[in-house]
Amino acid sequence: MAAADHPSTTAVATLRRRLIPFLFLLYVVAYLDRVNVGFAALDMNRDLGFSAAVYGLGSGIFFVSYTLLEVPSNLMLARVGARVWIARIMLTWGLVSVGMAFVHNATTFYLLRFLLGAAEAGFFPGIIYYLTQWFPARERARAVALFMTGTAIAGVIGGPISSALLLLDGTWGLHGWQWLFMIEGIPALLLAPVVLRRLDDRPETATWLSETERAWLTTTLATESRPRPDAHHDLRAAFASPRLWALAAIYFSIVLAIYGVSFWLPQILQALGTTSSATVALVSAIPYVAAAVAMVIVGGHSDRTGERRWHVALSALAGAAGFALAALVPTSLVLSLAALSLAAMGVWGTLGPFWALPTAFLTGRAAAGGVALVNSVANIGGFIGPTVVGYVRDATGSFAAGLWLLAAGLVVGAAITLCLRPTNADPR
């Protein structure tokens, strides 16, 4: 049998064609509904009289409920199956996202952002866990990177779409930011029933795989999930693992940076003198384009070499350098865009190789709970990042100190990554 026709080759190729584009689409919709408040804020803050501190707290409060419900949500997904649970998540977050159009004061802003976090809790770790049920270990960094480019692509397409929606200001008596929330929440509602029809819970039930591919994939995944001396299958043992908590700390630094910049990027650019909200929304797509390219390149290289830790650490350091440069050139739009693009490439470049680390030593129920724990603890950074940047902005009148904070967090994350002891599943 030719190498190209071997089940290991054809099965993985089939998985990539069937699963990754659809999961990617779901994540684009999820991430856009999570961070579109950054585009809406260009006009919403003025219309509702929100200070930077109010906006920062409202943006970050999403992660309070999101963090509290991550682990129970992912354990429920492992019990009832990804198909049903992801469809439920999408339906509820779509409803709340549309409801964001009816924000009229700080209290309703905080409440709806809190409910959005509760509705979406479990989606991302659920997909990461789902990918471990389909992709062999040596293919996961690339699979995760391809899936997670959704966060970057959401920024790329979110800019032009949000720009166009903001121009609807005054149509039927609604503000542009209200149109933005309503229209961008609808795709989640439309995709929820598609999830029920399209997703299979496990390879054993996938009729779109050939019998040979299904047999090879089932055998390979079963072999990888067998108890190993360096792996955790029991949920309690996984939660007691220092390695798991170290990974949570690393991901905390990554998430701190991702949301610290995602929620504020449009306003950072607006502060540089680009006053048109529609223009700002368009320009803000540039760093996300760079991030998407970096994710695919870094994730693919990590899989080819089998190396994870240095890919995470060096990417994090590149992100730190980008934030530091952005803080040093606060008055130049071109230089700031270049620096923020470098920061985005570094931060998003960590994601593929990072998520190959916990899934290398967690199996079974421990993988579902452990991945959710890492994501849930780390997403406290999603609350702290935008909140602190908002308070610092109000206190200093500048974003520079906030950018230095994000850079420092990434340096700490890189240091922890390099201190991790290699395991048999992650030999380098």
N, C-alpha and C positions, 0 to 999 in steps of 0.2 A: 504494500500500500504506500503510495507516495505520501511524503510528509504533509503536503497541502491537503490530502484527503483523510488524514488521520482524525479520528473522533475528537482528539484534544484540540485540533485546529478548527475543525468545522463547528464543533459545539460552541466554542468560545466566540467564533465569528457570528454564529446565529444568535447567541445571547446579546452580543453588542448591537446587532441590528434590531432585535425585537424589543429589548428592555431599555437600553440606555436612552434612545431618543424620546421615548414616552416618559420615562422617569425624569429626564432632563426637562421636558416641557412642564411637568408638574412642579418641579423645583423652581423654574423660572416664575411661574404664577405665584407660588408660595412666597418666594423671596421678594418679588415686586410688591405684593400686598403687605409685606412686613416693613419694607423700607420706603414705600412711596410717600410716606409721611414727610420724608426729607424734601421731596419736590413740592408737595402740598404746602409745606411750611413757608415757602417763598412768599406766598400771598396770605395763607391762613393766619400766620402769626400777626400780620398787620391787621387783618380784618377782625380778629378776635381779641387783639391786644395782648398776645402772649409774649412774655419776656423769654430770653434765651434759657433761663433757668426752668421756667414752666415747660417750654418745649422739650428741653433735655430730659426732664423728669418723666414727662408723658411718653417720650420715645422709649426711654429705658424701662418703664414700668411693665411693658410687654413681657420682659424677661422674668419678672417676679412670678407670675402665674405659670409661664412657660417652664421655668426651672422647677417649680413645685410639682408639676404634673408630668414631667418627662419620664421618670422611671415607671410610675404606675401605668402610663399610657403605653410604653413600649412593652411592658410585661403583658398587657391586655392584647396588644398586637400579636405577640408570640402565641397567645392562647387561642384567639379567634381567627387569626390569619391576616396577612397584610391586605388582601383584597378588600375585605369588609371594613377594616379599621381605617385604612387610608381614605377610602371613600367617605367614611363618617367625618374624618378630620377635615377633608376638603369642603364638605357641605357646610359644616359649622363655621369654618373660618371665612368662607365666601359670604355668608350671611352677615357676620360681624364686620367684615371689610366694607361691604356696601353700607352698613349702618354708620360707618365713620363719616359719611357725608352729613350726618345730622349733629355733629359736634357743634356746640354753641357756647361753651365756656370751659374753663379748666377742669371742672369736675367731670363733665361728660367726656372730655378728652382722656383723662386718666382712666375712667371706667371702661370705655370702649377699647383702649389699648390693653388694659388688663384682661378683658374678655377675649381679645384677639389672641393673646398669648396662651390663654387656657384652651382656646379652640384648636390652635395649631400645635400644641404640645405633643410630642411624639412623632411628628411627621419626619423630620430629618433623621433622628436615630433609628426610626422605623425603617427608612429606606436603606440606611447603612447596614442594619441587621439583615434586611431583605437581600441585599447584594451578597452577603456572606452565605446565604442559602442557595446561591446560584453560581457564583464565580469562585474558582479555585484560588487559593491564597496567592499564588504567584501572579495572578491577573488583577488583583483587587485595587492596587494603587491607581492603575490606569482607569479601571472601571469607575472608581470613586471620583477621580479627577475629571473624567468626562461628564459624569453626573453633576458634579459640583461646579462645573463651569456655568451651570444655571445661575449661580449667584452673580457671576461676572456678566453674563449675557443679559440678565435682568437689568443690570445697570446700563448696558449698551442700548437695549431696546426701550428700557424704561425712560431714558432721557428724551428721545424724540416723541414717544407716545405721550408722556406727561407734558411735554412742551405743547403739543397740539391740543391736549385737553385743557390746559390752563388758558388757552386762547378762547375757550368757550365761555369765559367769564361774562355773566349777564344774560346768557341764553336761558329762556324760560324762568328768569328771576333767580337763577342759581349762580353761585361763585364758581370759578374755574376749578378750584380745589375740590369742590363738592362733586363736580362731574368726574374728576380724576378718581376719587374714591369709589363712586358708584360703578363706573365703567370698568375699572381695573379689578373690581371684586367679582364681576359676573363670570369670567372664565373658570374660576374655581367651582362655581355652582354648576356650570355646564359639563365640566370634566368629571365630577363625582360619579355619575352613572356610567361613564366610560371606563373608569377604574374597575367597577364591578364586572364589566364585560370583558375587559382586556387582560387584567392581571391574573396569573396563576400563582398559587401560594408556594408550590414546590416543583422542582423539575419532574418529579414522578407523574404529575398530572398535565404536563405541557405537551399537547398533541402537535404543536408546531416544531418540536424536536423530532428527529428521526429516532427509530428504536436504538440504533447504535450510539447516537449522540446521548440519548437519555440514559442508556445503560452506563456509558463511560462517565458521564457527569455524576450520576447517582453514586457510583462506586468510588470515584475520586473524592467527592465531598464527604462521604461516609468515612473513608479512610482518614481524611484530615480532621474529622470531628471526634475521632477516638481519643480517649483520655491519654495525655502525655505527661511526663514528669514536669515539663515546663509550662503546662497549660492549666487553666481553671475551667472546670465544667460546672462546679457548684457555685450558686449565686452568692452565698455567704462568704465563701473563700475568696471569690473575686473581689467583693467589697472590702475585704480585709487586706488586699494586696497593696503594698506600698507602690508597686509599679503602676497600678491603676490610678492611684491618687496623684502620682507624678505626671502621668499623662493628662489628667484633669487640669493640673496646674499649667502644663504647657499649652493646652488648648484654651485655657482661660486667657493667656496672653495673646493668642491669635484672635479670639473672639473680641477681646477688648479693642484690638486694633481694627478689626473688620467693621464693627458697628460704631466705634468711635469716629471713623471717617465716613461710613456710609450715610449715617443720619445727618452729618454736617457738611458733606462735600458740596452740595449746591450752595449753601450759605457761605462756605469758605471762598468759593469762586465769586459769589456775588459781592463779598467784601473787597475783592480785588478791583472792583470798578465795573464789572459786567452787570448792569442794573436790570436789564430785561429778564424777567423770570423765564420766558420761553428760551432765550439764548443760553442762559445758565444751564437749563435742563439739557440742552443739546451738547454743550461743551463738556458737561460732567460725564458723558459717555466715554470720553477718551481714556481715562485711567482703567475703566472696566474692559476695554478692548485689550489693553496691554495685559491685564490680569488673566483674561481668558486664554491668551496665547501662552503665557507662562505656565498656567495650570496643566495644559496638555503636554507641554515640553517636559516639565519637571516630573509629572506623574509617569509619563512614558519612560523617561530615563531611569527613574527609580525602579520600575519593574524590570527593565532590561538588565540592570546591574544587581538587583536584589538588595540594594542599600536603601535604608530609610532615614536613619538618624541624621546623617550629614545633609541629606536633602532638605530635611525639616529645618535644621539649625542654620544652614547657609541662606535659605530662603528667608527665614525670620530676620537674620542680620541685614539682608538686602532691604527688607521692609523697614527696619529701624533706620537705616541710612537714608531712605527716601523721606520718612517723616522728619528726620533731623534737617535735611536739606530744605524741605518745605517750610520749616520753622525759621530757617535762616534767610529765606528770600520771600518775605511776606508781602511784598509790594509788586512783584512781577508775575503777571498772569502766565506767561509762557514758561518761565522757570518753575513756577509753582506747579503747573500742570505736568511738567517733566518729572519733578520730584515726587508728586503724588502718584504718577504712573509707575515710577520705580517702586514706591511703597506698595502699591496695589499688586504689582508683579510678585514682590517678595511675600506679602501676606497670603495671597491666594495660592501662590506656589507651594506653600506648606501643606495644603489640605490633602492632596492625593496621598503622598507618602505618610502623612501623619495617621490617617485612618487605616493604613495597613498595619500600624503598630498594635493597637488594642485587639484587632481581630486576629492577630497572629498568636495570641496566648489566651484568648477567651473562646470557648465553644459552647454550643447549646444555649440553655437558659442564661448562663453567665454572660454570653455574648450580648443577648438582648438587654439584660439589666446593666451590664458593665458599660456598653456603648451609651446607653441612656444616662448613666451616672456621669460619665465623662462630659457628655454634652450638657447635662443639666448644671453641673458645678461650673463648667466653663462659661455658661451663658449668664452667670452672675456678672461676668465681664461685659455682656451686652447691656446690662443695666448701668454698671459703673461708668463705662466708656462715654456714652452720650450725655449722661447726667453730669459727670465731672467737667467735660468739655463745655457744657452749657454754663455751669457755675463759673468756670474760669473765664469764659468769654464775657460774662456780665461783670466780673470783678476786675479784669484787666483791659477789656476792650479789644483783645486780640486772641487769635486762635493758637499762637505760638506755644504757650505753655502747655496747652492740651496736646499738641503734636509731640512735644518732648515727652510727655507722659506715655503716649502710645509707643514711641520709640524705645523708651526704657523698659516697658513691659515685654517687648519683643526680644530685647537683649537678655532679659532674665529667662524667658522661655527657651531661647537658644541654648543658654548655659545648662538649664535643667535637661534638655534633650541630650546633650553631649555627655551628661553625667549618668544617663541610663545605662545599666549594664546590659550588654548584648545577651540575647537568648538563642537557643538552637533554632527558633523560628525566625529570628532576626539576627543573623550571625555577624553583621557588621556594626 
